[in-house]
């Protein structure tokens, strides 16, 4: 018996097949091999075609099935993880009406900020735990205001993972966790936020059926099963945003436990048993995958748009012919501090932790006689690590003081330079696990289908590959303070 995990990322779609009894990953595949494009028809806009995600998924699954390492007919349950905060809209025939407005799109910031003020900051923080910002609800408000002919045709709105579930099963559903990440959930009243719906003028019928995260979200259609080589008895038993799902994959489920990712964007995600709200909504609180009305489990999320995408930009500019492993080796040739170079990585839309400001990316203190490619590549990874430190200090002000951070052995955490910079700058050790989002989604399917009795059984074999302890902390602190001064001056200049 196997579980299929699907991770709808910004750069690619990845699938993993996990053998149920051993909890062992038997195969993974992703598509496309290079980063999927982000459509940006105007500055600070970011879109993708949901139909591309579906095509990428089919290609990735076809690659996995072709491995011969398992029988696709023995897959019994599917779990889906997805890039958070996106907006997908379909008509009554489940046809996509426009490109998805994805997480790093900034067009709705002003609408969300106005809602924060006009609905009342205290009300929003008490009931939604966040400003509406540029989250899903505000993106829908932008469509309503600017594309009324499309808005009138909308039958249901959904997040990226909901769309893939719809394509598989023909069923559209959501969860409290998903609604909270779109700022549609009222935590005080434990219901869909009628106040937000009324403010934006949304019909509640646009919201899909609300189900638990771990539940049956549809059974695969016969035609789809035939096309994909799967059994028509397969059910979708789990859906979650990529960051709650990453936390699940690392068994980060209880108060005080913390996970981190460093892909296209960067995230620190801590679990709390309180309804935490940052006054300036620089970090955000959503319902975690195990949130219940009678047992609060929230995920306090620091999201940095400009992290891995900055590293990708550096590779495209300076070493497109090199692999990321080669880039990491080259970066390691430069000493700590990158010979004085400093990189501000915020070039991927408005940054929530910077009060939704568009600060932009920059490289400072270039010495044309000293600095080489290795120094720039290292400075990029150090700058990303410093961005994490800046955000972690905000989380600390909100009462989260992680003693250990868990991360998957993927993306930037594959780089020794980044790992050492992250740990040195934050002064918090990191446990690295050989799990990723697609494996976590597969395990979620096992939990949601009832194969595993509880979380403890599902993750009994999970152990860290290695632990990175802080080193050269004083040196990183000195470099971080210089980096922070550059950032503060950039913010003041805006």
C-alpha positions as CSV (number, residue, x, y, z in Angstrom):
1,X,0.0,0.0,0.0
2,X,1.3,3.4,-0.9
3,X,0.4,7.1,-0.4
4,X,0.9,9.8,-3.0
5,X,2.1,13.2,-1.9
6,X,1.8,16.2,-4.2
7,X,3.5,19.5,-3.5
8,X,2.4,22.4,-5.8
9,X,5.3,24.8,-5.5
10,X,6.1,28.0,-7.2
11,X,9.1,26.7,-9.1
12,X,7.8,23.1,-9.8
13,X,5.4,20.4,-8.8
14,X,6.9,17.5,-6.9
15,X,5.4,14.1,-6.1
16,X,6.5,11.5,-3.7
17,X,5.4,7.9,-3.1
18,X,5.6,6.6,0.4
19,X,5.2,3.0,1.4
20,X,2.5,2.9,4.2
21,X,3.8,0.3,6.6
22,X,7.5,1.3,6.5
23,X,6.9,5.0,6.1
24,X,9.7,4.9,3.5
25,X,9.9,7.2,0.5
26,X,10.2,4.9,-2.5
27,X,10.2,7.4,-5.3
28,X,10.1,11.2,-6.0
29,X,9.9,13.2,-9.2
30,X,9.3,16.8,-10.1
31,X,8.5,18.9,-13.1
32,X,9.7,21.1,-14.7
33,X,13.4,20.6,-14.2
34,X,14.1,24.3,-14.3
35,X,12.0,26.9,-12.4
36,X,8.5,27.4,-13.7
37,X,7.8,30.9,-14.9
38,X,6.0,33.6,-12.9
39,X,3.9,35.8,-15.1
40,X,4.3,39.5,-14.3
41,X,2.3,41.6,-16.6
42,X,2.8,44.7,-14.4
43,X,5.4,45.6,-11.8
44,X,4.8,43.7,-8.5
45,X,2.2,41.4,-10.1
46,X,2.8,37.7,-9.9
47,X,0.5,35.1,-11.6
48,X,0.6,31.5,-12.8
49,X,-1.8,29.5,-14.9
50,X,-3.4,26.8,-12.7
51,X,-3.7,24.6,-15.7
52,X,0.1,24.5,-15.8
53,X,0.2,23.1,-12.3
54,X,-2.1,20.3,-13.4
55,X,0.1,19.6,-16.5
56,X,3.2,19.7,-14.3
57,X,1.7,17.3,-11.8
58,X,0.8,14.8,-14.6
59,X,4.3,15.0,-15.9
60,X,5.9,14.5,-12.5
61,X,3.6,11.5,-11.7
62,X,4.3,10.0,-15.1
63,X,8.1,10.2,-14.3
64,X,7.5,8.6,-10.9
65,X,5.3,5.8,-12.3
66,X,7.9,5.1,-15.0
67,X,10.5,4.3,-12.3
68,X,9.1,0.8,-11.8
69,X,9.7,1.1,-8.1
70,X,6.0,0.6,-7.1
71,X,2.7,-0.4,-8.6
72,X,0.6,2.8,-9.2
73,X,-2.6,0.7,-8.7
74,X,-1.5,0.2,-5.1
75,X,-1.7,3.9,-4.2
76,X,-4.7,4.2,-1.9
77,X,-4.7,7.9,-0.7
78,X,-3.5,11.3,-1.9
79,X,-2.3,14.3,0.1
80,X,-1.8,17.7,-1.4
81,X,0.4,20.6,-0.2
82,X,0.5,23.9,-2.1
83,X,1.9,27.4,-2.3
84,X,-0.2,29.5,0.1
85,X,-2.4,32.6,-0.3
86,X,-3.0,32.2,-4.0
87,X,-6.4,32.9,-5.6
88,X,-7.9,30.5,-8.2
89,X,-11.4,31.3,-9.5
90,X,-13.6,28.9,-11.5
91,X,-17.1,29.1,-13.1
92,X,-20.0,26.7,-12.6
93,X,-18.4,24.3,-15.1
94,X,-15.1,24.3,-13.1
95,X,-13.4,26.2,-15.8
96,X,-10.5,28.6,-14.8
97,X,-11.6,32.2,-15.4
98,X,-8.2,33.9,-15.1
99,X,-4.6,33.2,-14.1
100,X,-4.1,32.5,-10.4
101,X,-2.9,35.5,-8.4
102,X,-0.1,33.9,-6.4
103,X,1.4,34.5,-2.9
104,X,4.1,37.1,-3.9
105,X,1.7,39.3,-5.9
106,X,1.4,42.8,-4.3
107,X,-1.5,44.4,-6.2
108,X,-4.0,44.0,-3.4
109,X,-1.8,45.6,-0.6
110,X,-3.6,48.9,-0.6
111,X,-7.0,47.2,-0.5
112,X,-5.9,45.1,2.4
113,X,-4.4,48.0,4.3
114,X,-7.6,50.0,3.8
115,X,-9.6,47.0,5.2
116,X,-7.2,46.9,8.2
117,X,-7.9,50.5,9.0
118,X,-11.6,50.7,8.1
119,X,-12.7,47.5,9.8
120,X,-10.5,48.4,12.7
121,X,-7.0,47.2,13.5
122,X,-8.1,45.9,16.9
123,X,-11.0,44.0,15.4
124,X,-8.9,42.4,12.6
125,X,-6.2,41.3,15.0
126,X,-8.7,39.9,17.5
127,X,-10.9,38.1,15.0
128,X,-8.6,37.3,12.0
129,X,-5.2,37.5,13.9
130,X,-3.9,39.4,10.9
131,X,-4.4,42.4,8.6
132,X,-6.2,41.4,5.4
133,X,-3.0,42.6,3.7
134,X,-2.4,41.0,0.3
135,X,-3.9,37.7,1.3
136,X,-6.5,35.7,-0.7
137,X,-9.5,37.8,0.4
138,X,-7.9,41.0,-0.7
139,X,-6.8,39.5,-4.0
140,X,-10.5,38.6,-4.6
141,X,-11.5,42.1,-3.7
142,X,-9.0,43.3,-6.4
143,X,-10.7,41.1,-9.0
144,X,-14.1,42.4,-7.9
145,X,-13.0,46.0,-8.3
146,X,-11.0,45.7,-11.5
147,X,-12.4,42.7,-13.4
148,X,-16.1,42.8,-12.6
149,X,-17.0,40.8,-15.7
150,X,-14.8,37.9,-14.4
151,X,-16.0,38.3,-10.8
152,X,-19.6,37.9,-11.9
153,X,-18.8,34.5,-13.5
154,X,-17.1,33.1,-10.3
155,X,-18.9,30.1,-8.9
156,X,-16.1,29.1,-6.4
157,X,-12.8,30.5,-5.2
158,X,-10.0,28.2,-4.0
159,X,-6.4,27.9,-3.2
160,X,-3.9,26.2,-5.5
161,X,-4.2,22.8,-3.7
162,X,-8.0,22.9,-3.9
163,X,-7.7,23.3,-7.6
164,X,-5.6,20.1,-8.0
165,X,-8.0,18.3,-5.8
166,X,-10.9,19.5,-8.0
167,X,-9.1,18.3,-11.1
168,X,-8.6,14.9,-9.6
169,X,-12.1,14.4,-8.1
170,X,-14.4,17.1,-9.5
171,X,-15.1,18.1,-5.8
172,X,-14.3,21.5,-4.4
173,X,-13.7,21.8,-0.6
174,X,-11.7,23.9,1.8
175,X,-10.7,23.8,5.5
176,X,-10.4,26.1,8.5
177,X,-6.7,26.2,8.0
178,X,-7.0,27.2,4.4
179,X,-9.7,29.8,5.1
180,X,-7.5,31.3,7.9
181,X,-4.6,31.8,5.5
182,X,-6.9,33.7,3.1
183,X,-8.1,35.8,6.1
184,X,-11.6,34.4,5.8
185,X,-11.8,32.8,9.2
186,X,-13.1,34.5,12.4
187,X,-11.2,32.9,15.3
188,X,-13.2,34.5,18.0
189,X,-16.5,33.3,16.6
190,X,-15.1,30.1,15.1
191,X,-16.9,30.6,11.9
192,X,-16.5,32.1,8.4
193,X,-15.9,35.8,8.9
194,X,-19.2,37.5,8.0
195,X,-17.6,40.8,8.9
196,X,-15.0,40.5,6.1
197,X,-17.5,39.1,3.6
198,X,-19.7,42.1,4.3
199,X,-16.9,44.6,4.1
200,X,-15.7,43.4,0.7
201,X,-19.2,42.6,-0.5
202,X,-18.5,38.8,-1.1
203,X,-21.3,36.2,-1.3
204,X,-20.7,33.4,1.1
205,X,-21.6,30.9,-1.6
206,X,-18.2,31.6,-3.2
207,X,-16.6,29.7,-0.4
208,X,-16.4,25.9,-0.9
209,X,-17.6,23.3,1.5
210,X,-15.6,23.4,4.8
211,X,-14.0,20.0,5.8
212,X,-11.3,19.1,8.3
213,X,-7.7,19.1,7.0
214,X,-7.5,15.3,7.5
215,X,-10.7,14.1,5.8
216,X,-11.9,12.8,2.5
217,X,-11.8,15.7,0.1
218,X,-13.1,13.6,-2.9
219,X,-12.6,10.4,-4.8
220,X,-10.6,10.4,-8.0
221,X,-12.7,10.4,-11.2
222,X,-12.6,7.2,-13.3
223,X,-11.4,9.1,-16.4
224,X,-8.6,10.7,-14.4
225,X,-7.6,7.4,-12.8
226,X,-7.4,5.8,-16.2
227,X,-5.2,8.7,-17.5
228,X,-2.9,8.6,-14.5
229,X,-2.7,4.8,-14.2
230,X,-4.2,4.9,-10.7
231,X,-7.0,3.0,-9.1
232,X,-10.4,4.7,-9.2
233,X,-10.8,3.9,-5.5
234,X,-8.1,6.4,-4.6
235,X,-9.3,9.2,-2.3
236,X,-7.9,12.6,-1.4
237,X,-7.5,12.6,2.4
238,X,-5.4,15.7,3.2
239,X,-4.8,19.3,1.9
240,X,-2.7,22.0,3.5
241,X,-0.7,25.0,2.7
242,X,3.0,24.4,2.1
243,X,4.2,25.8,5.4
244,X,1.7,24.1,7.7
245,X,2.5,21.0,5.7
246,X,6.2,21.4,6.0
247,X,5.7,21.6,9.7
248,X,3.7,18.4,9.7
249,X,6.4,16.7,7.6
250,X,8.9,17.6,10.4
251,X,6.5,16.5,13.2
252,X,6.2,20.2,14.3
253,X,2.7,20.0,15.9
254,X,3.0,21.1,19.5
255,X,3.5,24.5,21.2
256,X,7.1,25.6,21.1
257,X,8.1,23.5,18.1
258,X,9.5,25.4,15.1
259,X,10.1,24.6,11.4
260,X,11.9,26.5,8.7
261,X,12.0,26.4,4.9
262,X,14.2,28.2,2.4
263,X,12.8,27.7,-1.1
264,X,11.6,30.4,-3.4
265,X,10.4,32.2,-0.3
266,X,11.7,31.7,3.2
267,X,9.7,30.8,6.3
268,X,10.0,30.3,10.0
269,X,6.9,28.6,11.3
270,X,6.3,28.2,15.1
271,X,3.4,26.3,16.7
272,X,1.5,28.0,19.6
273,X,-1.5,27.2,21.8
274,X,-2.5,30.9,21.8
275,X,-4.2,33.2,19.4
276,X,-1.1,35.4,18.7
277,X,-1.4,38.6,16.7
278,X,1.5,40.9,15.8
279,X,0.3,44.5,16.1
280,X,1.7,45.4,12.8
281,X,0.9,42.1,11.1
282,X,4.5,41.6,10.2
283,X,4.3,37.9,11.2
284,X,1.0,36.1,10.7
285,X,-1.0,33.5,12.6
286,X,-3.1,30.8,10.9
287,X,-4.8,27.7,12.0
288,X,-2.3,24.8,12.0
289,X,-3.2,21.4,10.5
290,X,-4.2,20.1,13.9
291,X,-6.1,23.2,15.0
292,X,-9.4,22.4,16.8
293,X,-11.9,24.7,18.4
294,X,-11.4,23.0,21.7
295,X,-7.6,22.7,21.4
296,X,-5.9,25.7,19.8
297,X,-2.9,25.0,17.6
298,X,-1.9,28.0,15.6
299,X,1.0,28.4,13.3
300,X,2.9,31.7,13.7
301,X,4.4,32.3,10.3
302,X,7.3,34.6,9.3
303,X,7.4,34.7,5.5
304,X,10.2,36.4,3.5
305,X,9.4,36.7,-0.3
306,X,13.0,37.4,-1.3
307,X,15.1,34.4,-0.2
308,X,15.7,31.4,-2.6
309,X,14.5,33.5,-5.5
310,X,17.5,35.8,-4.8
311,X,19.8,32.8,-4.8
312,X,18.3,31.7,-8.1
313,X,18.8,35.2,-9.6
314,X,22.4,35.1,-8.6
315,X,22.9,31.8,-10.3
316,X,21.2,32.9,-13.5
317,X,23.3,36.1,-13.6
318,X,26.7,34.6,-12.5
319,X,26.7,30.9,-13.1
320,X,23.8,29.7,-15.2
321,X,25.8,26.8,-16.5
322,X,26.5,25.6,-12.9
323,X,24.4,23.4,-10.7
324,X,23.3,24.6,-7.3
325,X,25.9,22.2,-5.7
326,X,28.6,24.0,-7.8
327,X,27.2,27.4,-6.8
328,X,27.3,26.4,-3.1
329,X,30.9,25.1,-3.5
330,X,31.9,28.4,-5.2
331,X,30.2,30.5,-2.4
332,X,32.2,28.5,0.2
333,X,35.4,29.8,-1.3
334,X,34.7,33.2,0.1
335,X,35.3,33.9,3.8
336,X,32.6,34.7,6.4
337,X,31.4,38.3,5.7
338,X,32.0,38.0,1.9
339,X,34.9,40.5,2.1
340,X,32.5,43.2,3.2
341,X,29.8,42.7,0.5
342,X,26.2,43.0,1.8
343,X,23.1,41.8,-0.1
344,X,19.6,42.9,0.7
345,X,17.4,40.2,-0.9
346,X,13.9,41.8,-0.9
347,X,13.3,41.9,-4.6
348,X,10.2,39.7,-4.9
349,X,7.3,41.9,-4.0
350,X,6.1,43.7,-0.8
351,X,7.6,42.1,2.4
352,X,5.1,41.6,5.2
353,X,7.8,41.7,7.9
354,X,8.7,45.2,6.5
355,X,5.2,46.4,6.8
356,X,4.3,45.5,3.2
357,X,7.0,47.9,1.8
358,X,8.6,47.3,-1.5
359,X,12.2,47.7,-0.4
360,X,13.8,45.9,-3.4
361,X,17.1,44.0,-3.6
362,X,20.6,45.5,-3.6
363,X,24.3,44.7,-3.4
364,X,26.3,47.1,-1.3
365,X,29.9,47.9,-0.7
366,X,31.3,46.5,-4.0
367,X,35.1,46.8,-4.3
368,X,35.9,46.3,-8.0
369,X,39.5,45.3,-7.1
370,X,38.7,42.7,-4.4
371,X,35.3,41.1,-5.1
372,X,34.8,38.1,-7.3
373,X,31.9,35.9,-8.2
374,X,32.4,33.7,-5.1
375,X,32.0,36.8,-2.9
376,X,28.7,37.8,-4.5
377,X,27.3,34.3,-4.3
378,X,28.3,34.0,-0.6
379,X,26.9,37.5,0.2
380,X,23.6,36.5,-1.3
381,X,23.3,33.5,1.0
382,X,24.5,35.5,4.0
383,X,22.0,38.2,3.2
384,X,19.2,35.7,3.0
385,X,20.3,34.3,6.4
386,X,20.3,37.9,7.8
387,X,16.7,38.4,6.6
388,X,15.7,35.3,8.6
389,X,17.4,36.7,11.7
390,X,15.6,40.0,11.2
391,X,12.3,38.2,11.1
392,X,13.1,35.9,13.9
393,X,13.7,38.9,16.2
394,X,10.1,40.0,15.4
395,X,8.8,36.6,16.3
396,X,10.8,36.8,19.6
397,X,9.0,40.1,20.3
398,X,5.8,38.2,19.9
399,X,6.7,35.6,22.5
400,X,8.3,32.8,20.4
401,X,11.8,31.8,21.5
402,X,12.9,28.7,19.6
403,X,15.6,26.6,21.2
404,X,15.8,24.3,18.1
405,X,14.6,24.7,14.5
406,X,13.8,21.8,12.3
407,X,14.3,22.0,8.5
408,X,14.1,19.6,5.6
409,X,17.3,18.6,3.7
410,X,16.3,20.7,0.6
411,X,16.7,23.9,-1.2
412,X,19.0,26.4,0.6
413,X,19.5,24.1,3.5
414,X,21.5,21.9,1.2
415,X,24.2,24.7,1.2
416,X,26.8,24.6,4.0
417,X,27.3,28.3,3.6
418,X,23.6,29.1,4.1
419,X,23.2,26.6,7.0
420,X,26.2,28.0,8.8
421,X,25.1,31.6,8.2
422,X,21.5,30.9,9.3
423,X,22.6,29.2,12.5
424,X,25.4,31.7,13.2
425,X,23.1,34.7,12.6
426,X,20.1,33.4,14.6
427,X,22.2,31.6,17.3
428,X,19.7,28.7,17.2
429,X,20.7,25.2,16.2
430,X,19.0,23.4,13.3
431,X,18.0,19.8,13.0
432,X,18.0,18.7,9.4
433,X,15.6,15.9,8.3
434,X,15.4,13.9,5.0
435,X,11.8,15.0,4.5
436,X,10.2,17.5,2.2
437,X,6.7,18.9,1.4
438,X,5.7,16.1,-0.9
439,X,6.6,13.4,1.6
440,X,4.7,15.3,4.3
441,X,1.7,15.5,2.0
442,X,1.9,11.7,1.6
443,X,2.1,11.2,5.3
444,X,-0.9,13.5,5.7
445,X,-2.8,11.3,3.4
446,X,-2.0,8.3,5.6
447,X,-3.3,10.2,8.7
448,X,-6.4,11.4,6.9
449,X,-7.3,8.0,5.5
450,X,-7.1,6.5,9.0
451,X,-4.2,4.2,8.2
452,X,-2.1,5.8,11.0
453,X,-3.9,6.0,14.4
454,X,-2.3,9.3,15.3
455,X,0.6,11.7,14.6
456,X,2.9,9.7,16.9
457,X,2.4,6.5,14.9
458,X,2.8,8.4,11.6
459,X,6.2,9.9,12.6
460,X,7.7,7.2,14.8
461,X,10.5,6.6,12.4
462,X,11.4,10.3,11.8
463,X,14.9,11.1,12.9
464,X,17.3,14.0,12.0
465,X,20.0,13.4,9.5
466,X,22.3,15.8,11.3
467,X,22.3,18.9,13.6
468,X,24.0,22.2,12.8
469,X,25.3,24.0,15.9
470,X,25.9,27.8,16.0
471,X,29.5,28.8,15.3
472,X,31.3,32.1,14.7
473,X,28.3,33.8,16.3
474,X,30.2,37.0,17.1
475,X,31.4,37.4,13.6
476,X,28.0,36.8,12.1
477,X,26.5,39.3,14.6
478,X,28.9,42.0,13.5
479,X,28.1,41.4,9.9
480,X,24.3,41.3,10.6
481,X,24.4,44.6,12.4
482,X,26.1,46.2,9.3
483,X,23.4,44.5,7.1
484,X,20.6,45.8,9.3
485,X,21.9,49.3,9.1
486,X,21.8,49.2,5.3
487,X,18.2,47.8,5.5
488,X,17.0,50.5,7.9
489,X,18.4,53.2,5.7
490,X,16.7,51.8,2.7
491,X,13.4,51.7,4.6
492,X,13.8,55.3,5.7
493,X,14.5,56.4,2.1
494,X,11.2,55.0,1.0
